[in-house]
């Protein structure tokens, strides 16, 4: 019987510095207060909060030139848990080029 490892080692070729920030196009729910600025929060009719995504589908907090988070110290909990090189990261990752 095959087992799935709980945590895989990070792929050394996967790096935020060489990525097209594909994770920053995913919907991110805000479930804890980390200090996300109001201008980056979208609210649905039931009061649920997500990171605001602009018309191009990217998170409003991503600098389009550097692909770096402009609110890194105040990013949502889900972004903090999205570990570079993890399975989820590698599933979304596309190198710049």
GUBA-135233 format. One line per 5 residues: for each residue x, y, z of N, C-alpha, C, O. Coordinates in Angstrom, 2 decimals, m for minus. Atoms other than C-alpha are relative to their C-alpha. Layout:
BEGIN
X Y Z X Y Z X Y Z X Y Z; ...
***
This chain:
BEGIN
0.84 m1.18 0.00 0.00 0.00 0.00 0.88 1.24 0.00 1.80 1.36 0.82; m0.76 m1.24 0.07 1.37 3.41 m0.99 m0.45 0.97 1.08 m1.63 1.04 1.42; 0.34 m1.04 m0.97 1.52 6.14 1.60 0.37 1.35 m0.58 1.31 1.47 m1.36; m0.27 m1.37 0.44 1.43 9.86 0.97 0.69 0.72 1.13 0.15 0.78 2.24; m0.68 m0.71 m1.08 3.98 11.86 2.93 m0.80 1.21 0.44 m1.43 1.89 m0.37
0.72 m1.14 m0.56 2.48 14.48 5.22 0.62 1.30 m0.50 m0.09 2.24 m0.87; m0.68 m1.21 0.44 5.10 17.06 4.28 1.15 m0.41 m0.91 2.00 m1.21 m0.54; m1.07 0.29 0.93 7.33 16.94 1.26 1.07 1.07 0.11 0.79 2.21 0.49; m1.09 m0.98 0.00 10.71 18.60 1.03 m0.26 1.03 m1.09 m0.84 0.71 m2.13; 0.15 m1.06 0.99 10.72 21.91 m0.82 0.84 m0.31 m1.23 1.94 m0.85 m1.12
m0.72 0.17 1.26 11.77 21.76 m4.45 0.95 1.18 m0.13 0.49 2.33 m0.17; m0.96 m1.11 0.05 14.98 23.81 m4.71 m0.16 0.87 m1.25 0.29 2.01 m1.26; 0.20 m0.79 1.21 13.99 24.94 m8.23 m1.19 0.94 0.12 m1.32 1.88 m0.67; 1.16 m0.85 m0.20 10.78 26.50 m6.92 0.39 1.13 0.94 0.84 0.89 2.06; m0.34 m1.17 m0.79 11.35 30.00 m5.65 m0.94 1.14 m0.33 m1.29 1.33 m1.50
0.85 m1.16 0.24 9.14 33.04 m5.23 0.71 1.01 m0.90 0.07 1.76 m1.63; m0.78 m0.94 0.81 11.97 35.01 m6.88 m0.03 m0.32 m1.48 0.24 0.56 m2.31; 0.01 0.41 1.40 11.62 33.03 m10.12 m1.40 m0.40 m0.47 m1.54 m0.99 m1.54; 1.37 0.42 0.28 7.85 32.53 m10.10 m0.82 1.15 m0.58 m0.50 2.32 m0.38; 0.94 m1.00 0.51 5.04 34.32 m11.90 m1.14 0.26 0.98 m2.21 0.72 0.58
0.96 m0.28 m1.08 3.16 34.55 m8.57 m1.39 m0.56 m0.28 m2.39 0.11 m0.02; 1.28 0.61 0.35 0.43 32.17 m9.71 m0.90 m0.16 1.22 m2.13 m0.11 1.09; 0.81 0.13 m1.21 m0.70 31.69 m6.10 m0.76 1.29 0.27 m1.78 1.27 0.97; 0.65 m1.30 m0.24 m1.64 35.39 m6.12 m1.20 0.20 m0.91 m1.79 1.28 m0.94; 1.22 m0.04 0.80 m4.43 34.59 m8.57 m1.08 m0.88 0.60 m2.19 m0.96 0.08
0.97 0.86 m0.68 m6.16 32.18 m6.19 m0.90 0.84 0.90 m0.50 1.90 1.37; 0.87 m0.70 m0.93 m9.16 33.24 m4.12 0.50 m0.24 1.42 0.76 m1.39 1.80; m0.52 0.09 m1.36 m7.99 33.97 m0.58 m1.04 0.54 0.98 m1.36 1.73 0.98; 0.95 m0.42 m1.03 m10.50 34.03 2.26 0.77 0.61 1.17 1.85 0.15 1.53; m0.58 m0.62 m1.18 m9.72 36.30 5.17 m0.75 m0.55 1.20 m1.92 m0.22 1.42
0.67 0.68 m1.11 m10.47 34.21 8.25 0.53 0.42 1.37 m0.04 0.05 2.40; m0.53 m0.55 m1.25 m8.34 35.95 10.87 0.42 1.43 m0.26 0.63 1.82 m1.41; m0.41 m1.40 0.15 m7.38 39.56 11.50 1.52 0.09 0.05 2.14 m0.05 1.10; m1.45 m0.19 0.08 m3.83 40.09 10.30 0.35 1.44 m0.36 1.52 1.78 m0.52; m0.23 m1.40 0.32 m4.28 43.76 9.51 m0.03 0.32 m1.48 0.55 1.32 m1.91
0.11 m0.29 1.43 m5.10 43.53 5.80 m0.69 1.36 m0.16 m1.77 1.57 0.39; 0.63 m1.31 0.20 m5.81 47.13 4.70 m1.36 m0.12 m0.69 m1.54 m0.96 m1.58; 1.38 0.03 0.52 m9.48 47.81 3.89 m0.07 0.03 m1.52 m0.93 m0.62 m2.11; 0.07 m0.14 1.46 m8.73 48.74 0.27 0.32 m1.30 m0.74 0.15 m1.38 m1.96; m0.31 1.28 0.61 m7.62 45.14 m0.36 m1.00 m1.09 0.39 m0.76 m2.27 0.12
0.99 0.97 m0.45 m10.72 43.46 1.12 m1.27 0.11 m0.84 m1.80 1.21 m1.05; 1.29 0.08 0.68 m13.77 42.34 m0.87 m0.96 m0.71 0.95 m0.59 m1.69 1.60; 1.01 0.61 m0.87 m16.97 41.53 1.04 m1.18 m0.45 m0.84 m1.65 0.27 m1.72; 1.17 0.47 0.72 m19.82 39.39 m0.22 m1.26 0.44 0.76 m1.16 1.06 1.82; 1.25 m0.46 m0.60 m23.49 39.98 0.60 m0.29 m0.61 1.36 m1.17 m0.13 2.08
0.17 0.64 m1.31 m23.21 37.68 3.64 1.04 0.45 1.00 1.03 0.01 2.15; m1.03 m0.51 m0.89 m20.23 39.53 5.11 1.32 m0.76 m0.06 2.26 m0.43 0.66; m1.26 0.73 0.17 m17.58 37.02 4.01 1.06 0.88 m0.62 0.76 1.69 m1.51; m1.10 m0.83 0.50 m14.21 38.59 3.33 1.02 m0.82 m0.76 1.42 m1.91 m0.34; m1.07 0.58 0.80 m11.71 37.72 0.64 0.94 1.12 m0.42 0.61 2.30 m0.34
m0.90 m1.00 0.56 m8.69 39.45 m0.79 m0.62 0.48 m1.31 m1.10 m0.31 m2.12; 0.53 m0.60 1.22 m9.82 41.84 m3.51 0.85 m0.41 m1.19 2.08 m0.32 m1.15; m0.70 0.31 1.24 m8.93 40.67 m6.98 m0.46 1.01 m1.05 m1.64 1.33 m1.15; 0.30 m1.00 1.02 m8.75 43.17 m9.81 m0.49 m0.68 m1.27 m0.53 m1.91 m1.35; 0.59 0.53 1.23 m10.20 42.74 m13.30 0.90 m1.01 m0.70 0.42 m1.86 m1.44
m0.93 0.94 0.64 m7.05 40.90 m14.42 0.10 m1.33 0.76 0.82 m2.23 0.34; 0.01 1.23 m0.77 m7.70 38.22 m11.76 1.05 m0.08 1.09 1.03 m1.01 1.90; m1.07 m0.01 m0.98 m4.67 39.11 m9.63 m0.43 0.68 1.28 m1.26 1.59 1.26; 0.22 m0.63 m1.29 m4.76 39.99 m5.96 0.38 1.48 m0.09 1.40 1.82 m0.69; m0.26 m1.44 0.07 m4.93 43.76 m5.54 1.27 0.41 0.74 1.78 1.51 0.52
m1.19 m0.34 m0.78 m1.96 43.66 m3.15 1.31 m0.36 m0.71 2.39 m0.09 m0.19; m1.21 0.39 0.72 0.48 42.31 m5.76 0.46 1.14 m0.89 m0.31 1.68 m1.69; m0.61 m0.99 0.88 2.83 44.81 m7.38 0.20 m0.68 m1.35 0.92 m1.68 m1.44; m0.01 0.65 1.31 2.42 43.99 m11.08 1.38 0.00 m0.66 1.64 m0.83 m1.53; m1.35 m0.03 0.60 6.02 44.92 m11.95 0.95 m0.98 0.68 1.71 m1.68 0.00
m0.93 0.87 m0.74 7.86 43.01 m9.21 m0.62 m1.34 0.35 0.11 m2.28 0.70; 0.76 1.16 m0.43 5.15 40.40 m8.50 0.22 m0.31 1.48 0.14 m1.47 1.90; m0.19 0.14 m1.44 5.85 40.98 m4.81 m1.24 0.53 0.71 m1.93 1.41 0.20; 1.13 m0.42 m0.80 3.21 41.39 m2.11 0.30 1.36 0.64 1.34 1.53 1.28; m0.20 m1.33 m0.57 2.81 45.03 m1.08 m0.45 0.10 1.45 m0.20 1.10 2.11
0.46 0.00 m1.39 1.24 44.08 2.27 0.53 m1.22 0.73 m0.14 m1.76 1.61; m0.56 1.26 m0.49 3.52 41.16 3.13 m0.12 m0.16 1.51 m0.49 m1.23 1.99; 0.07 0.09 m1.47 3.64 41.94 6.87 m1.42 m0.14 0.50 m1.64 m0.58 1.63; 1.41 0.07 m0.39 m0.17 42.10 6.94 m0.79 m0.96 m0.88 m2.02 m0.89 m0.92; 0.69 0.92 0.91 m0.96 39.32 4.46 m0.91 m0.94 0.80 m0.68 m1.19 1.98
0.93 0.91 m0.68 m3.84 36.94 5.28 0.68 m1.28 0.49 1.75 m1.66 0.02; m0.49 1.25 m0.58 m3.32 33.78 7.29 0.23 m1.06 m1.07 1.24 m1.76 m1.03; m0.13 1.01 1.05 m3.88 31.59 4.22 1.27 0.23 m0.82 1.95 m0.73 m1.18; m1.25 m0.31 0.73 m1.04 33.37 2.40 1.22 m0.37 0.84 2.23 m0.83 0.30; m1.11 0.35 m0.90 1.20 32.84 5.43 0.22 m1.51 0.02 1.35 m1.97 0.16
m0.08 1.45 m0.06 0.42 29.10 5.38 0.34 m0.64 m1.35 0.70 m1.81 m1.40; m0.29 0.51 1.34 0.96 28.71 1.62 1.51 m0.04 m0.14 2.14 0.96 m0.51; m1.45 0.13 m0.10 4.50 27.40 1.87 0.68 m0.17 m1.36 0.27 m1.01 m2.17; m0.77 0.11 1.23 6.98 27.92 m0.96 0.54 m1.42 m0.15 1.15 m1.96 0.77; m0.50 1.34 0.28 7.80 24.56 m2.56 m0.91 m1.12 0.47 m0.63 m2.29 0.20
0.94 1.03 m0.45 4.86 22.74 m0.94 m0.73 m0.59 m1.21 m0.61 m0.09 m2.32; 0.78 0.61 1.07 2.60 20.47 m2.98 m0.91 1.03 m0.65 m0.98 1.11 m1.88; 0.93 m1.00 0.52 0.06 23.28 m3.33 0.73 1.04 m0.85 0.25 1.44 m1.91; m0.82 m0.98 0.73 2.76 25.72 m4.43 0.43 m0.58 m1.34 0.24 0.06 m2.38; m0.48 0.61 1.24 4.24 23.33 m6.99 m1.14 m0.26 m0.97 m0.93 m0.25 m2.19
1.17 0.23 0.86 0.74 22.62 m8.30 m0.38 1.27 m0.76 m0.90 1.18 m1.87; 0.32 m1.28 0.61 0.29 26.35 m9.09 1.19 0.63 m0.71 1.01 1.46 m1.61; m1.23 m0.67 0.42 3.92 27.27 m9.82 0.25 m0.03 m1.49 0.12 m1.07 m2.13; m0.45 m0.11 1.39 4.97 28.51 m13.24 1.19 0.94 0.01 1.08 2.08 0.47; m1.19 m0.87 0.00 8.49 29.85 m13.72 m0.17 1.20 m0.91 m0.89 1.14 m1.91
m0.01 m1.18 0.87 9.00 33.31 m15.15 0.77 m0.36 m1.24 1.68 m1.19 m1.22; m0.77 0.29 1.22 10.18 33.28 m18.66 m0.62 0.55 m1.21 m0.09 0.39 m2.31
***
